[in-house]
Amino acid sequence: MRILVVGSGGREHALAWKIAASPLCDALYAAPGNAGIADEATCVPVGAEDVPALVAWAGQNRIDLVVPGPEAPLVAGLVDAMEAAGIACFGPSAAAARLEASKTFTKEVADAAGVPTAAWERFEDAAAARAYIAKVGAPIVIKADGLAAGKGVTVAMSEAEAIAAIDDALEARIFGDEGASVVIEECLIGEEASFHVLSDGEHVLPLATAQDHKRVGDGDTGPNTGGMGCYSPAPVVTPEVEAAVMATIIRPTITRMAQMGCPFKGVLYAGLMITAQGPKLIEYNVRFGDPECQVMMTRLMSDLVPALLATRDGTLGHVDLRWWPKAAVSVVMATKGYPGSYPKDTPIGGLDAAGALDDVTVFHAGTRREGDRLLSTGGRVLGVTALGDTIAAAQVQAYRAVDAIDWPDGFCRRDIAWRALRR
């Protein structure tokens, strides 16, 4: 098969790395890819959000399967456009991708399906939103309704912080049209976890559990980011919790989406809060998490490609996936200054030494090559991922690899997986 991975981040590198190992894959391409993905695939200069150009390139190059990584092309209708052109594409339609594109849509689906989630209200008017905050108080969660590159959520511990978030979204319009309305939610108390499933619109296959660290600083301090590291499995997701998630959150959502005429096909990522009352839905994403994808792909024993095809073809009920019994820990190395402003094109060395360590894979999230030099191109730049017999052993090996990397302009958290180790 000739396969095209769409995207340029660490998630896409992990997908390309796993797909390249499949005996079904004869040729692998990535649009646009990055310096690490180039070791697995032929990178092509087509943007991940340029749907017409992606469809044209896939048709001209006889692509058998397209695997989008990020959410933006899915929301823009990449799957619909590829399928209309007769090209198989893994992922949800634009109508189903509204589960990530609109917080309001997700809340309405959850309410209709009886899915446990935080109490919520939607606002377009800043004055009305401020009045609501004054009535309910803090802590409270403010979410831009649309896609905001992982930066549209504020967990406000004070009314002043909540009002500032409302003003940023509704008056300063820092998120543009994606923040033209906000969803204000109660602040759920508990432990977060990431729960991924494959769905062909009817059948559902749960994947390995994971838990990520969103805040930039050790001890889960500082502003939210796209993810500073993660580990798998997540001890907080016990077999009992997983059964409850499937019965009360995932299956009712898949059923409701089918009833609405927009069946969900692809990978559905439920951000969960494990509360004293049981698991509750925080949000849905319609693609693999990043960096959760990195730890899941390193733990996956089975060939990924047949599962992707079955998800697209509606035959997922016949698929069973096997996972390595080992744990995985991924530490994100980011450019100093992230998630604020940061320099680009800073040189990185030592990756060969890091990658030579046992059970270590370094996934690239924001890199490019200039001659013999490897340069950073973004905020989150590397996902240093290690396997181990235990989460503690995987953590030790991941940080051993981090310490082998020579990048003066980079930084990372030093406590990834602390919640699991505390248990």
C-alpha positions as CSV (number, residue, x, y, z in Angstrom):
1,M,0.0,0.0,0.0
2,R,1.0,3.6,-0.6
3,I,0.2,5.6,2.5
4,L,0.2,9.3,3.2
5,V,0.4,10.7,6.7
6,V,-0.8,14.3,7.0
7,G,0.9,16.6,9.6
8,S,4.2,17.7,10.9
9,G,4.2,17.1,14.7
10,G,5.3,14.5,17.2
11,R,2.0,12.6,16.8
12,E,2.5,12.3,13.1
13,H,6.1,11.1,13.6
14,A,4.8,8.4,15.9
15,L,2.2,7.4,13.4
16,A,4.7,7.4,10.6
17,W,7.2,5.3,12.7
18,K,4.5,2.7,13.4
19,I,3.0,2.6,9.9
20,A,6.5,2.3,8.3
21,A,7.0,-1.0,10.3
22,S,3.9,-2.5,8.7
23,P,4.4,-5.2,6.0
24,L,1.4,-3.7,4.3
25,C,3.2,-0.4,3.7
26,D,5.1,-0.3,0.4
27,A,5.7,3.4,0.3
28,L,5.1,6.1,3.0
29,Y,4.8,9.8,2.5
30,A,4.2,12.7,4.8
31,A,2.7,16.1,4.1
32,P,4.6,18.2,5.1
33,G,6.5,16.1,7.7
34,N,9.6,17.2,9.7
35,A,13.2,16.2,10.1
36,G,12.4,13.1,12.1
37,I,9.5,12.0,9.9
38,A,11.9,12.2,7.0
39,D,13.8,9.2,8.4
40,E,10.6,7.1,8.0
41,A,8.8,8.7,5.0
42,T,9.3,10.8,1.9
43,C,8.2,14.3,2.9
44,V,6.2,16.4,0.4
45,P,5.8,20.2,0.5
46,V,2.0,20.3,0.9
47,G,0.5,22.0,3.9
48,A,-1.6,19.9,6.4
49,E,-4.5,22.3,6.0
50,D,-4.5,22.7,2.2
51,V,-7.3,20.2,1.5
52,P,-7.5,20.7,-2.3
53,A,-3.7,20.3,-2.7
54,L,-3.6,17.2,-0.5
55,V,-6.4,15.6,-2.5
56,A,-4.8,16.5,-5.8
57,W,-1.4,15.1,-4.6
58,A,-2.9,11.9,-3.2
59,G,-4.7,11.3,-6.5
60,Q,-1.7,12.0,-8.7
61,N,0.5,9.7,-6.6
62,R,-1.9,6.8,-6.3
63,I,-2.2,6.9,-2.6
64,D,-4.2,4.0,-1.1
65,L,-4.8,5.3,2.4
66,V,-4.5,8.8,3.9
67,V,-4.0,9.1,7.7
68,P,-4.5,12.7,9.0
69,G,-2.8,13.5,12.3
70,P,-4.0,17.0,13.4
71,E,-7.6,18.2,14.0
72,A,-7.6,21.2,11.6
73,P,-7.7,19.3,8.3
74,L,-10.4,16.9,9.8
75,V,-12.6,19.9,10.8
76,A,-12.0,21.4,7.3
77,G,-13.4,18.2,5.6
78,L,-10.3,16.4,4.5
79,V,-11.9,13.0,4.9
80,D,-15.0,14.0,3.0
81,A,-12.9,15.4,0.2
82,M,-10.6,12.4,-0.1
83,E,-13.5,9.9,0.0
84,A,-15.3,11.9,-2.7
85,A,-12.2,11.6,-4.8
86,G,-12.2,7.8,-4.3
87,I,-9.2,7.8,-1.9
88,A,-9.6,5.9,1.4
89,C,-9.0,8.2,4.4
90,F,-8.9,7.4,8.1
91,G,-10.8,9.7,10.4
92,P,-14.2,11.4,10.9
93,S,-16.2,13.5,8.5
94,A,-16.4,17.2,9.0
95,A,-19.8,16.8,10.6
96,A,-18.5,14.2,13.1
97,A,-15.3,16.3,13.7
98,R,-17.6,18.9,15.3
99,L,-17.0,16.9,18.5
100,E,-13.7,18.8,18.7
101,A,-14.5,21.9,16.6
102,S,-17.3,23.1,18.9
103,K,-17.4,22.7,22.7
104,T,-21.1,23.6,22.5
105,F,-21.8,20.8,20.1
106,T,-20.0,18.3,22.3
107,K,-21.9,19.5,25.4
108,E,-25.2,19.2,23.5
109,V,-24.3,15.6,22.3
110,A,-23.3,14.7,25.9
111,D,-26.5,16.0,27.4
112,A,-28.7,14.3,24.8
113,A,-26.8,11.0,25.3
114,G,-26.8,11.2,29.1
115,V,-23.0,11.4,29.3
116,P,-21.8,12.6,32.7
117,T,-20.0,15.9,32.2
118,A,-19.5,19.3,33.9
119,A,-22.5,21.7,34.2
120,W,-22.2,24.4,31.6
121,E,-23.5,27.5,29.9
122,R,-22.6,29.2,26.6
123,F,-22.1,32.9,26.1
124,E,-21.4,35.3,23.2
125,D,-21.9,38.5,25.3
126,A,-19.0,39.4,27.6
127,A,-21.3,41.3,30.1
128,A,-23.6,38.3,30.4
129,A,-20.6,36.0,30.9
130,R,-19.2,38.3,33.6
131,A,-22.5,38.4,35.4
132,Y,-22.7,34.6,35.4
133,I,-19.2,34.4,36.9
134,A,-20.3,36.8,39.6
135,K,-23.2,34.5,40.4
136,V,-21.4,31.1,40.4
137,G,-17.9,32.2,41.6
138,A,-14.6,30.3,41.2
139,P,-12.9,28.0,40.5
140,I,-14.5,27.8,37.1
141,V,-13.4,26.8,33.6
142,I,-13.6,29.1,30.5
143,K,-13.3,27.5,27.1
144,A,-13.2,29.1,23.7
145,D,-15.9,27.3,21.7
146,G,-13.8,26.5,18.7
147,L,-10.3,25.3,17.9
148,A,-7.7,27.3,19.6
149,A,-4.5,25.3,19.1
150,G,-4.8,23.8,22.6
151,K,-4.6,27.3,24.2
152,G,-8.3,28.2,24.5
153,V,-9.0,26.7,28.0
154,T,-8.5,28.6,31.3
155,V,-8.9,26.9,34.6
156,A,-9.6,30.0,36.6
157,M,-9.0,29.8,40.3
158,S,-10.4,33.3,41.0
159,E,-13.2,35.4,39.6
160,A,-10.7,37.9,38.3
161,E,-8.8,35.3,36.3
162,A,-12.2,34.1,34.9
163,I,-13.2,37.6,33.9
164,A,-9.8,38.2,32.2
165,A,-10.3,35.0,30.2
166,I,-13.7,36.1,29.1
167,D,-12.5,39.5,28.1
168,D,-9.6,38.0,26.1
169,A,-11.9,35.7,24.2
170,L,-15.1,37.8,23.7
171,E,-13.7,41.4,23.6
172,A,-10.0,41.3,22.7
173,R,-10.8,38.3,20.4
174,I,-7.4,36.8,20.9
175,F,-8.7,33.5,19.4
176,G,-10.5,35.2,16.5
177,D,-13.7,33.6,15.4
178,E,-12.8,30.4,17.3
179,G,-13.4,32.4,20.5
180,A,-16.5,34.3,19.4
181,S,-18.4,32.3,22.0
182,V,-17.3,30.6,25.2
183,V,-18.4,27.7,27.2
184,I,-18.3,28.2,31.0
185,E,-18.1,25.0,33.0
186,E,-18.0,23.9,36.6
187,C,-14.5,23.0,37.7
188,L,-14.4,19.2,38.1
189,I,-12.3,17.8,40.9
190,G,-10.3,14.6,40.5
191,E,-7.5,13.2,38.4
192,E,-7.4,13.6,34.6
193,A,-6.8,10.8,32.1
194,S,-6.7,10.3,28.4
195,F,-8.9,7.6,26.9
196,H,-8.7,6.7,23.2
197,V,-10.9,4.4,21.2
198,L,-11.2,3.4,17.6
199,S,-14.7,3.5,16.2
200,D,-16.1,2.5,12.8
201,G,-19.4,4.2,13.5
202,E,-20.8,1.2,15.2
203,H,-18.1,-0.9,16.8
204,V,-15.7,0.5,19.4
205,L,-12.2,-0.7,20.3
206,P,-10.5,0.8,23.4
207,L,-6.8,1.6,23.1
208,A,-4.1,1.7,25.8
209,T,-4.8,4.2,28.5
210,A,-2.5,7.2,29.1
211,Q,-2.2,10.3,31.2
212,D,-0.6,13.6,30.2
213,H,0.8,16.6,31.9
214,K,-0.7,19.9,30.5
215,R,1.0,22.5,32.6
216,V,4.4,23.8,31.8
217,G,6.1,23.5,35.2
218,D,7.0,20.7,37.6
219,G,4.3,19.8,40.1
220,D,1.6,20.8,37.4
221,T,2.3,24.5,37.8
222,G,2.2,27.3,35.4
223,P,0.1,27.8,32.2
224,N,-1.5,25.1,30.2
225,T,0.3,23.8,27.1
226,G,-0.3,21.3,24.4
227,G,1.3,18.7,26.6
228,M,4.7,18.4,28.4
229,G,4.8,14.7,28.6
230,C,2.8,11.6,29.4
231,Y,2.9,7.9,30.3
232,S,1.0,4.7,29.6
233,P,-0.7,2.8,31.1
234,A,-2.6,5.2,33.4
235,P,-3.0,3.5,36.8
236,V,-6.0,5.7,37.6
237,V,-8.0,4.0,34.8
238,T,-8.6,0.7,36.6
239,P,-10.6,-2.0,34.8
240,E,-13.7,-0.8,36.7
241,V,-13.1,2.8,35.6
242,E,-12.6,1.7,32.0
243,A,-15.8,-0.3,32.0
244,A,-17.7,2.8,33.4
245,V,-16.1,5.0,30.7
246,M,-17.2,2.7,27.9
247,A,-20.7,2.2,29.3
248,T,-21.5,5.8,30.3
249,I,-19.4,8.0,28.0
250,I,-18.0,6.4,24.9
251,R,-20.8,4.0,23.7
252,P,-23.6,6.5,24.4
253,T,-21.7,9.1,22.3
254,I,-21.1,6.8,19.4
255,T,-24.8,5.8,19.4
256,R,-26.0,9.4,19.6
257,M,-23.7,10.4,16.7
258,A,-25.1,7.6,14.5
259,Q,-28.7,8.7,15.4
260,M,-27.8,12.2,14.3
261,G,-26.7,11.0,10.9
262,C,-23.0,11.8,11.4
263,P,-21.6,8.4,12.6
264,F,-18.1,8.8,14.1
265,K,-15.3,7.0,12.3
266,G,-11.7,7.3,13.4
267,V,-10.0,7.7,16.8
268,L,-12.1,9.4,19.5
269,Y,-10.0,10.8,22.4
270,A,-12.0,11.5,25.6
271,G,-10.3,13.8,28.1
272,L,-11.6,12.5,31.4
273,M,-11.8,13.6,35.0
274,I,-11.9,10.7,37.4
275,T,-14.0,12.2,40.2
276,A,-15.3,10.8,43.5
277,Q,-18.6,10.2,41.7
278,G,-17.0,8.3,38.8
279,P,-15.5,9.3,35.4
280,K,-16.8,12.5,33.7
281,L,-16.2,13.9,30.3
282,I,-14.1,17.0,30.0
283,E,-13.8,17.2,26.2
284,Y,-13.5,15.2,23.1
285,N,-10.8,15.3,20.5
286,V,-11.2,13.6,17.1
287,R,-7.6,12.5,16.6
288,F,-4.8,10.9,18.6
289,G,-3.5,13.0,21.5
290,D,-0.1,14.5,21.4
291,P,2.0,13.3,23.2
292,E,-0.3,10.4,24.1
293,C,0.1,9.0,20.6
294,Q,3.9,8.6,21.2
295,V,3.5,6.3,24.2
296,M,0.6,4.3,22.6
297,M,2.5,3.6,19.4
298,T,5.6,2.5,21.3
299,R,3.5,0.1,23.4
300,L,1.5,-1.3,20.4
301,M,2.6,-4.8,19.4
302,S,0.1,-5.2,16.6
303,D,0.3,-3.8,13.1
304,L,-1.5,-0.5,13.1
305,V,-2.5,-0.4,9.4
306,P,-5.2,-3.2,9.5
307,A,-6.8,-1.4,12.4
308,L,-6.9,1.9,10.5
309,L,-8.4,0.2,7.5
310,A,-11.0,-1.7,9.5
311,T,-12.0,1.6,11.2
312,R,-12.5,3.2,7.8
313,D,-14.2,0.2,6.3
314,G,-16.7,-0.6,9.1
315,T,-15.1,-4.0,10.1
316,L,-13.6,-3.0,13.4
317,G,-15.6,-5.7,15.2
318,H,-13.1,-8.3,13.8
319,V,-10.0,-6.5,15.1
320,D,-8.1,-7.2,18.3
321,L,-5.0,-5.3,19.3
322,R,-2.1,-6.5,21.4
323,W,0.0,-4.3,23.6
324,W,3.5,-4.7,25.1
325,P,3.2,-5.4,28.9
326,K,5.8,-2.7,29.4
327,A,5.1,0.9,30.4
328,A,6.1,4.0,28.3
329,V,7.0,7.5,29.4
330,S,7.4,10.4,27.0
331,V,9.1,13.6,28.0
332,V,8.5,16.7,25.8
333,M,11.5,19.0,25.3
334,A,10.4,22.5,24.4
335,T,12.0,25.7,23.4
336,K,12.7,28.0,26.4
337,G,9.9,30.6,26.5
338,Y,7.1,28.1,25.5
339,P,4.1,28.4,25.8
340,G,4.9,32.1,25.4
341,S,7.2,33.6,22.8
342,Y,10.3,31.6,22.0
343,P,13.3,31.7,19.5
344,K,13.3,29.5,16.4
345,D,16.1,27.8,14.5
346,T,18.1,26.9,17.6
347,P,20.6,24.1,17.1
348,I,20.1,20.6,18.7
349,G,22.7,17.9,19.1
350,G,23.1,14.6,20.8
351,L,20.1,12.8,19.3
352,D,22.1,9.9,18.0
353,A,23.4,9.3,21.6
354,A,19.9,9.5,23.0
355,G,18.4,7.2,20.4
356,A,21.1,4.6,20.9
357,L,19.9,3.9,24.4
358,D,17.9,0.8,24.9
359,D,14.1,1.1,24.4
360,V,14.4,4.8,23.6
361,T,12.7,6.5,20.6
362,V,13.0,10.3,20.0
363,F,10.0,11.6,18.2
364,H,10.3,15.0,16.4
365,A,7.6,17.6,16.9
366,G,9.1,20.8,15.5
367,T,12.4,20.3,13.7
368,R,14.1,20.9,10.3
369,R,17.5,20.1,8.8
370,E,19.8,22.7,7.4
371,G,22.8,20.8,6.0
372,D,24.2,18.7,8.8
373,R,22.4,20.8,11.5
374,L,19.2,19.9,13.2
375,L,17.2,23.1,14.1
376,S,14.1,23.7,16.2
377,T,11.0,25.2,14.5
378,G,8.4,25.3,17.2
379,G,7.5,25.4,20.9
380,R,7.3,21.7,21.6
381,V,10.2,20.2,19.6
382,L,11.0,16.6,20.8
383,G,9.2,13.8,22.5
384,V,11.8,11.6,24.2
385,T,10.0,8.3,24.7
386,A,11.2,5.2,26.6
387,L,9.8,1.8,27.5
388,G,10.4,0.1,30.8
389,D,9.2,-2.9,32.8
390,T,7.5,-0.3,35.1
391,I,6.6,3.4,34.8
392,A,9.5,4.2,37.2
393,A,12.0,2.3,35.0
394,A,10.6,4.0,31.8
395,Q,10.9,7.4,33.5
396,V,14.5,6.8,34.4
397,Q,15.4,5.7,30.9
398,A,13.5,8.7,29.3
399,Y,15.4,11.2,31.4
400,R,18.7,9.4,30.7
401,A,18.0,10.1,27.0
402,V,17.0,13.7,27.7
403,D,20.3,14.3,29.5
404,A,22.1,12.9,26.4
405,I,20.6,15.6,24.2
406,D,22.7,18.8,23.7
407,W,20.2,21.7,23.4
408,P,21.0,24.8,25.4
409,D,17.8,26.5,24.3
410,G,15.6,23.6,25.3
411,F,13.9,22.7,28.6
412,C,11.6,20.0,30.0
413,R,9.7,19.1,33.1
414,R,11.7,16.8,35.4
415,D,8.7,15.1,37.0
416,I,6.7,13.4,34.2
417,A,4.7,10.5,35.6
418,W,4.8,11.7,39.1
419,R,1.2,10.9,39.7
420,A,1.6,7.3,38.8
421,L,4.8,7.0,40.9
422,R,3.0,8.6,43.9
423,R,0.4,5.8,43.7
